[in-house]
Amino acid sequence: MGGAQSLSAYDAIARLYDPWSAGVVEDISFYVDEALASGGPVVELGVGTGRIAIPTAMAGVQVIGVDSSEGMLAVCGERGGEAGVAERLDLRLGDLRRPPVEERVPLVTCPFRAYLHLASDEERLEALHAARELLQPEGRLVFDVFTPSVEDVEETDGRWIEREPGIFERADWDLAAQTLTLSVRGPQGASTMTLWWLEPARWHTLLAEAGFDVLACYGWFDRRPYAGGEDSVWIARRSPSPQIATKT
Ligand SMILES: C[S@@+](CC[C@H](N)C(=O)[O-])C[C@H]1O[C@@H](n2cnc3c(N)ncnc32)[C@H](O)[C@@H]1O
């Protein structure tokens, strides 16, 4: 039930999420380019308020967006309507470990660290198997995660930091458990959630176990190779012959 708590943590900040993440723009064109290259449709797991999904739909690609927060999906629906792309956005309430998606697509994405909401290898493998099931043969899973640096932990641990005007964020790191308890508060709401991080080598192993071939691991959205930084951006292809992926 550890995950269940974090699933609803976003409802309380659905109206705060966009102003909170206003400065996060570096990944948008990367995911839009991946969507265009795939030809669509795209399944975005943890679609949130549509920070990526709406520009993707505006580029002409159909998006099926799954999220466990009703509040986030409501904002996404509104924003999609305002942007004139409601007909290209198919929003579904559900868990990314068991996405309510029957369609098979060339691209599944999980942007902005949403996989870090998964608390154990069991949950991660369940989610990766589920993503694989959604893919057409040779289809791709693209996602990004982070592994904190010692400097980042020392600089931010236990301190409220003004991330955007009037919006404060606090990180409480547990290096032994590899968890980040992230709190945010602002005029539109407040919440606390837990994120679980892994070393990139571990993500690589889990992807292989779930039936993926890793095509690339980038260190940033400009596609520079991963070289030990905090962010890793993954492009994995559905392997034609999984060893364990057929297990449920
Ligand atoms: C950091 S936000 C990312 C939102 C969006 N993809 C973006 O890039 O701005 C993570 C999202 O994942 C959703 N989420 C977390 N755990 C989930 C789960 N188990 N199933 C479905 N959605 C989940 C949250 O509700 C939230 O909207």
The ligand as a Tripos MOL2 file, in Angstrom:
@<TRIPOS>MOLECULE
LIG
   27    29     1     0     0
SMALL
NO_CHARGES

@<TRIPOS>ATOM
      1 C1          6.0850   14.3380  -12.0510 C.3       1 LIG1
      2 S1          4.4670   14.1470  -12.6270 S.3       1 LIG1
      3 C2          4.7370   14.0790  -14.3820 C.3       1 LIG1
      4 C3          3.5400   14.5760  -15.1690 C.3       1 LIG1
      5 C4          3.7990   14.7810  -16.6550 C.3       1 LIG1
      6 N1          4.2050   13.5440  -17.3180 N.3       1 LIG1
      7 C5          4.8730   15.8280  -16.8620 C.2       1 LIG1
      8 O1          5.8880   15.5140  -17.4870 O.co2     1 LIG1
      9 O2          4.6950   16.9710  -16.4030 O.co2     1 LIG1
     10 C6          4.0950   12.4510  -12.2570 C.3       1 LIG1
     11 C7          2.6720   12.0430  -12.6080 C.3       1 LIG1
     12 O3          2.5880   10.6260  -12.4600 O.3       1 LIG1
     13 C8          1.3430   10.3200  -11.8670 C.3       1 LIG1
     14 N2          1.4910    9.0210  -11.1930 N.ar      1 LIG1
     15 C9          2.2630    8.7140  -10.1210 C.ar      1 LIG1
     16 N3          2.1690    7.4100   -9.8300 N.ar      1 LIG1
     17 C10         1.3110    6.8820  -10.7440 C.ar      1 LIG1
     18 C11         0.7980    5.5710  -10.9810 C.ar      1 LIG1
     19 N4          1.1590    4.5260  -10.2170 N.pl3     1 LIG1
     20 N5         -0.0720    5.3830  -12.0010 N.ar      1 LIG1
     21 C12        -0.4450    6.4280  -12.7860 C.ar      1 LIG1
     22 N6          0.0070    7.6830  -12.6140 N.ar      1 LIG1
     23 C13         0.8780    7.9110  -11.6100 C.ar      1 LIG1
     24 C14         1.0520   11.4680  -10.9250 C.3       1 LIG1
     25 O4         -0.3200   11.5650  -10.6120 O.3       1 LIG1
     26 C15         1.5850   12.6440  -11.7370 C.3       1 LIG1
     27 O5          0.5790   13.2130  -12.5250 O.3       1 LIG1
@<TRIPOS>BOND
     1     1     2 1
     2     2     3 1
     3     2    10 1
     4     3     4 1
     5     4     5 1
     6     5     6 1
     7     5     7 1
     8     7     8 2
     9     7     9 1
    10    10    11 1
    11    11    12 1
    12    11    26 1
    13    12    13 1
    14    13    14 1
    15    13    24 1
    16    14    15 ar
    17    14    23 ar
    18    15    16 ar
    19    16    17 ar
    20    17    18 ar
    21    17    23 ar
    22    18    19 1
    23    18    20 ar
    24    20    21 ar
    25    21    22 ar
    26    22    23 ar
    27    24    25 1
    28    24    26 1
    29    26    27 1
@<TRIPOS>SUBSTRUCTURE
     1 LIG1         1 GROUP 0 **** ****
